[in-house]
Amino acid sequence: MENPTICQAFTTLRPTSVGPGGFGEGADDYAGTPAHEQVAQFDEMDQTQDGDPDKLAALLYDVVAAGAPLTRLPVGPDAAAATERRVATDAAELAPWRERAMATNLP
């Protein structure tokens, strides 16, 4: 191990995948950046989203500060509902096969 500090850093990283719902930021928030043109195509939806960017920032800060990051963090009622639907669908698909799937280890 040439640089144990770098190796230790990679073994202690705990990334969180944030899946936000609709948040009210417009193209002006990205003026002068490469994202401006991409975001501008959604101008007709600007400021009609339910999500509050300040509340999102506070939530993300609290999640990081808690020291026990989540693997996935759906944010907002729309994102949370979509995640719950996906999890329910996954569970329903697994149910008839669960017993056999759990019994695949070597004796």
Order of alpha helices (4+ residues) and beta strands (2+ residues): alpha-beta-alpha-alpha-beta-alpha-alpha
